[in-house]
Amino acid sequence: MKLLILGATGPTGRHVIDLAVRSGDSVTAFVRNQAALGDLAERVTPVTGDATSHRDLAAAAAGHDAIVSALGRGNSVRADGLFTRASAAVIGAAGEAGVSRLVWLSSFGVGDTFHWSSTPQKLIYSTLLRSIYADKEIADESIRSSGLEWTVVYPTRLTHGPAMGTYRADDRLPMKGNPTISRADVAAFMHQAAHGGEWINRAAVISD
């Protein structure tokens, strides 16, 4: 497949790129700074732009089979409108470029998934992560109503551990405590979802 990957230099995006390249996909890495790709730059087609710019994304998306977004705010707990602005730009650009498939990384605890979370999770989501999750909720709803062949991915607390391949993925999962999942496993799920039809127009909760 020809994949356009957003958030390509982030910790999850880098895993997506690595998997895609190893599986033989043609990868375009959409970045603010190509230097941040490091050794990945020689394995992909780097494109510089702003993930909240319709114009930049439309130019980059042309000719691709799917867009995979692993955008994040790093260690910041402030959204600054990133996800609402990026989702609007992606939806518009995908329509203009004729790309129907979108795999979008969100977070467990956003939107309806908040009501399925455990008491410890609710405490974190409603305080520390409140700003980011409010912004993500608006973005996710926009994607669901976009008319694209979307998949919104809701991982529990992300870690930097290795891929285990034993994670659970479903429309809804029981929660206890504050479970985790590695970014490597999240990337594996997103890459698989982009290649298959099982998760089209579905939201996936994933956790170890």
N, C-alpha and C positions, 0 to 999 in steps of 0.2 A: 504494500500500500504506500501511497504518498501521504505522509503525515506532517501537519503543521503543529508544532508543539510550542505552547505558550508557557511562560515560567520555566524556560528550558535550563536556566542556570541555577534554579533553586534545588534544594535537596531531593525533592520528589521528581521534579522534571528531569534531572540528570539521570535518575534511574530509568525513567521512561525512554529517554534517548538511547541509553545503553542497550536496553532490551530491543528497541525498534531496530537499531543498527545491526545487532547480532542476529535478528530474525530476517534480515534482508530488506527491511522497509527503506524507502527513500525518505529521509528526514530533513525538514526545514526547521531550524531552531530560531524562533522569534525572540530577540533579546534587545535590551537597551544598550548593552556594551558587549561587543563580540569578544573582547579580551577575556571576559569572565568565563567563556567557554573552555579556556585552557586547551587541554589535549583533545577535547571533543570537537574542536573547530575543524579538524582535518577529516572528521568522519561524517559531517553533516553539511548542509547548505545554510550558513548563517545569514539571517536577515535582521537588520537593525530597525527598530521602530518602537512605538508607544502602544502598549496593549489596550489603552483606552481610546485609541484613535481609529475610527471607522476607516479612514482613508489608508492608513498604514496597514491595517489588517486585511482589507480587501485586496490590496496589491500583493500581499504575501500569500493569501489563501488561494489565489487563482491556480487551477490545475491540480489541487489536492483532493484526496478522497475523504479526509476527515481532519477535524481540528481536535487536539487534545490539550486541555488547559489544566496546568498544575500551578496556576498563579497562587501566590500566598503573600503574607505580610511579614514573613520572617519572625523575628522576636517581638515585633510591635503588637500592642493590644488595641491600636487604633486603626479603624478601617480606612479613614480618609476617602471614602467613596470608591475605593479601588474596584470592588466587585460589581457594584451597580454600574459604574461607568464602563468597565471591561465587558460585562455581559451585554450591554446595549451595543457596544462596538462590534463584538463578536457576532451577535445575531444579525446585525445589519450587513456586516462584511460577508458572512457566510451566504446570505441571500443574494448579495450582489455577485459573489464569485461562483455561485452554483454549488456550494459545498453543503450537503444536507446532514452529514454526521458530525455530532459534537459530543465529546466526553468531557465532563466538567467536574473538577474537584471542589467539593464543599467540605463540610465538617459535621460530624454527628453532634446533635444538639441544636442544629439550625432548623427553624420551622417546626413542622409537626414532630420531628425526631426529638425535640426537647421534651415532649410529653412522655416519651418512651424511656427517658434516661433515668438513671438511678439518683438517689438523693445526693451523693457526693458530686456526681456530674452536674446536676441542676445548680448546685451552689457555685461551681466554677463558671458555668455557662451564663448565669444570670448576673454575675459580678465582673470578674476579670475579663471575660470574653464578650461582654454584652454588646459593645460597639461593633466589633467585627461580625458577630453573629447576626445582628440586625441588618447590616449591609448585605451579608451573604443571603439572608432570607429573601430580600427584594430581588437580588440577582437570580436566585434559583427559581423563583416564581416566574420571572421574565423568560427564563430558558424553557420552562415547562409549557408556556403558552406561545412559544416562538414559531411552532410549526416545523421545527427541525427534528431530525431523528436524534434526540438527546438521550444521554445517560448522565444523571447527577449522582456523584459518589460521596457517601457519607462515612468516612472512616472515624473510628474512635481515636483516642490520644495517640499521636504519631511518635514513633521512636526512630532512632538511627540504626537499629539492629539489622541483621542480615535477613534476606528473604527466607521464610520457612516453608511457604507453600501450603500451610495447614490452616489458613484463616477461614472464617465463615463469611459467606455473603448471602444476603437475602433481602427481601423488601422490608423486613423488620426482624430484629434480633433481641432476645432478652438481655437485659443489662444488670450487672451486679458490680458494685464498687466503681472503679475507674479503669476499665480495660484498655488495652493498647493494641496497636498494630504497627509493624515496621513500614517505613516509607517505601522500602523495596517491594514489599508485598502489595502495597497500594498501587505502585507503578505497574506491577505485573497484572493486577486486576484491570487497570485502566487500559493497558495495551491489549489485553485479551478482549475486553469489551469493545474496543474500537474495531477489532477484526471480526467480531461475530454479531449475530442479531438477537441474542438472548436478552440483552439488557436495553434494547431500543425502547425509548419512551417509558423507562422505568428508573426509579431511584434505588440505589444499592447501598445498604448498610453493611459495612465490612469491619470485622474485628477478629482478633485471635480468640 
